[in-house]
Amino acid sequence: MVGVPSFVWSLSKCNGDTPQAATTPCGQEENVYEDTTGDLTDDVLWNMTATQWQDGKLVTLYDSGTQDYGTWASLGVTLAVGPFDAVFNQDLNFETLGVPTGPNNGNCLANFNYPNPQSSIPFFIIADNRTCANPVAGPVFFTATSQLATPTWTTKNGVTTVKYNTKHTLTQNWIIYLQ
C-alpha cells in the first residue's frame, strides 16, 4: 500500500452559492505540462474538472471547459528547441454562484471568445455544457488534461466551430478533502 498525501480545504470557504462568493478563492491548483516535441505549430489545450460523489452520483463542482492557448509561437516561443513548460495555475471556488441548475452555471465555465478565430487574442474557452453543484464535506477528485492538437476551423450556416486532431495528451489526477 502506498500513502498518497492529500490537501484539506475548508468546506465553508468553498461552499458559496452567491455571485459574491466568486471573489474569495478557497484553494489554488497548479499543474505542469512539459512539451519535448519541438513543434511550435500545434495549439496548447487544457481542461480541468473537479467532481465529487453526492447521494450516490458523481457531480461536477468545477469545469474549466477546453481552454485553447494558441500555438507555442503565439505564446512567444520563437525557437523549436525545448522542452517547453506550460504551467497552469489558478485560484478555485466550487459553487453554483446562485444559479443552481443548467449548463455552464457557476464554475462550470461558459464559452469565452469562442468561436472567434479572427481574434487578436489567441485564448478562448469552449464550454463543456456541464451543470455545477455546490460541494459537500468529503473527497473531491480533480482531473487535468493537457494536449497538443491541430485545430481545423469550419463555418456552416454562419456558425464557426473548431475540431482538433490531438497529437499528445497528458492526464493528471489528484484528490483534496473538504472539511
C-alpha positions as CSV (number, residue, x, y, z in Angstrom):
1,M,0.0,0.0,0.0
2,V,1.3,3.5,-0.9
3,G,0.2,6.5,1.1
4,V,-0.8,9.4,-1.1
5,P,-0.8,12.9,0.5
6,S,-3.9,15.0,0.0
7,F,-4.7,18.6,0.8
8,V,-7.5,19.6,3.1
9,W,-9.5,22.7,2.0
10,S,-12.2,24.5,4.0
11,L,-15.7,23.5,3.1
12,S,-17.2,26.7,4.5
13,K,-14.9,28.8,2.2
14,C,-15.6,26.6,-0.8
15,N,-19.3,26.3,-0.4
16,G,-20.5,29.6,-1.8
17,D,-23.8,29.8,-3.7
18,T,-23.9,33.5,-4.3
19,P,-22.2,35.6,-7.0
20,Q,-20.3,37.4,-4.2
21,A,-18.6,34.1,-3.2
22,A,-16.7,34.1,-6.5
23,T,-14.3,36.8,-5.3
24,T,-12.9,34.7,-2.5
25,P,-10.9,31.6,-3.6
26,C,-11.0,28.6,-1.3
27,G,-7.9,27.0,-2.8
28,Q,-5.4,27.0,-5.6
29,E,-4.4,24.4,-8.2
30,E,-1.2,24.2,-10.2
31,N,-0.2,21.6,-12.7
32,V,2.6,21.5,-15.4
33,Y,2.7,20.1,-18.9
34,E,6.2,19.7,-20.5
35,D,6.4,19.5,-24.3
36,T,9.6,18.0,-25.8
37,T,8.2,17.7,-29.4
38,G,9.8,20.9,-30.7
39,D,6.7,21.5,-32.7
40,L,5.6,25.2,-32.5
41,T,2.5,24.8,-34.7
42,D,0.1,22.9,-32.5
43,D,-2.3,24.6,-30.1
44,V,-1.8,24.1,-26.4
45,L,-5.1,22.9,-24.8
46,W,-6.0,22.4,-21.2
47,N,-9.1,21.2,-19.3
48,M,-9.7,20.6,-15.6
49,T,-12.7,19.2,-13.7
50,A,-13.4,18.7,-10.1
51,T,-16.0,16.1,-9.2
52,Q,-17.5,14.7,-6.0
53,W,-19.8,11.8,-5.0
54,Q,-23.0,13.1,-3.6
55,D,-26.1,11.0,-2.8
56,G,-24.7,8.1,-4.8
57,K,-23.9,10.0,-8.0
58,L,-20.9,11.8,-9.3
59,V,-21.5,15.6,-9.6
60,T,-19.3,18.3,-11.1
61,L,-18.1,21.1,-8.8
62,Y,-15.8,22.8,-11.4
63,D,-15.3,22.5,-15.1
64,S,-12.8,24.8,-16.9
65,G,-14.1,23.9,-20.4
66,T,-11.5,23.3,-23.1
67,Q,-9.0,26.2,-22.9
68,D,-7.1,26.9,-26.1
69,Y,-4.0,29.0,-25.6
70,G,-3.0,29.1,-29.2
71,T,0.3,27.8,-30.6
72,W,3.7,28.0,-28.8
73,A,4.6,30.6,-31.4
74,S,1.6,32.7,-30.5
75,L,2.7,32.4,-26.8
76,G,6.0,34.0,-27.7
77,V,8.2,30.9,-28.2
78,T,10.4,31.5,-31.3
79,L,12.9,28.6,-31.4
80,A,11.9,25.0,-31.8
81,V,14.2,23.8,-29.0
82,G,12.7,22.6,-25.8
83,P,11.5,21.5,-23.6
84,F,8.6,24.0,-23.3
85,D,6.7,24.1,-20.0
86,A,3.1,25.2,-19.7
87,V,2.3,25.9,-16.1
88,F,-1.5,26.1,-15.4
89,N,-2.5,27.6,-12.1
90,Q,-5.5,29.4,-10.8
91,D,-7.5,30.2,-7.7
92,L,-10.5,28.0,-7.3
93,N,-14.0,28.1,-5.9
94,F,-16.7,25.4,-6.0
95,E,-20.2,26.9,-6.2
96,T,-23.2,27.5,-8.3
97,L,-22.9,31.3,-7.8
98,G,-26.6,31.5,-7.2
99,V,-27.6,29.7,-10.4
100,P,-28.4,26.2,-9.1
101,T,-29.2,24.4,-12.4
102,G,-28.5,24.4,-16.1
103,P,-25.4,24.0,-18.3
104,N,-22.4,26.3,-17.7
105,N,-23.8,27.6,-14.3
106,G,-21.5,28.7,-11.5
107,N,-18.0,27.4,-12.0
108,C,-18.8,25.3,-15.0
109,L,-17.4,27.8,-17.4
110,A,-19.2,29.1,-20.4
111,N,-17.8,29.8,-23.8
112,F,-15.3,32.7,-23.8
113,N,-14.0,34.4,-27.0
114,Y,-15.4,31.4,-28.9
115,P,-16.0,31.0,-31.8
116,N,-13.7,33.8,-32.9
117,P,-10.8,32.5,-35.0
118,Q,-10.0,36.0,-36.3
119,S,-9.4,37.4,-32.8
120,S,-6.1,39.1,-31.9
121,I,-6.4,37.2,-28.6
122,P,-5.2,33.6,-29.1
123,F,-7.0,32.4,-25.9
124,F,-10.6,31.0,-25.9
125,I,-12.7,28.6,-23.9
126,I,-15.1,26.0,-25.3
127,A,-17.8,25.2,-22.7
128,D,-18.4,21.5,-21.8
129,N,-22.0,22.3,-21.0
130,R,-22.0,20.7,-17.6
131,T,-24.0,21.7,-14.6
132,C,-22.1,22.5,-11.4
133,A,-23.3,21.7,-7.9
134,N,-22.3,23.1,-4.5
135,P,-19.8,21.0,-2.6
136,V,-20.3,18.9,0.5
137,A,-17.8,17.6,3.0
138,G,-15.5,14.8,1.7
139,P,-13.1,14.0,-1.1
140,V,-13.0,16.0,-4.4
141,F,-11.5,14.4,-7.4
142,F,-9.5,16.5,-9.9
143,T,-8.6,15.6,-13.5
144,A,-6.5,17.9,-15.6
145,T,-5.8,17.2,-19.2
146,S,-3.1,19.0,-21.3
147,Q,-2.9,18.4,-25.0
148,L,-1.1,19.5,-28.2
149,A,-3.5,19.5,-31.1
150,T,-4.0,20.9,-34.6
151,P,-7.3,22.9,-35.0
152,T,-9.5,22.8,-38.0
153,W,-12.0,25.6,-38.3
154,T,-15.2,25.3,-40.3
155,T,-18.1,27.6,-40.9
156,K,-21.5,26.3,-41.7
157,N,-24.7,28.4,-41.9
158,G,-22.8,31.3,-40.3
159,V,-21.6,29.3,-37.3
160,T,-17.9,28.8,-36.9
161,T,-16.6,25.8,-34.9
162,V,-13.3,24.1,-34.3
163,K,-12.4,20.4,-34.2
164,Y,-9.0,19.1,-33.0
165,N,-6.6,16.5,-34.2
166,T,-4.9,15.6,-30.9
167,K,-1.2,14.6,-31.1
168,H,-0.2,14.4,-27.5
169,T,-2.2,14.1,-24.2
170,L,-1.2,14.1,-20.6
171,T,-3.8,13.5,-17.9
172,Q,-3.1,14.2,-14.2
173,N,-5.4,13.2,-11.3
174,W,-5.4,14.2,-7.6
175,I,-7.7,14.4,-4.6
176,I,-8.4,17.0,-2.0
177,Y,-10.6,16.8,1.1
178,L,-13.2,19.3,2.1
179,Q,-13.9,19.6,5.8
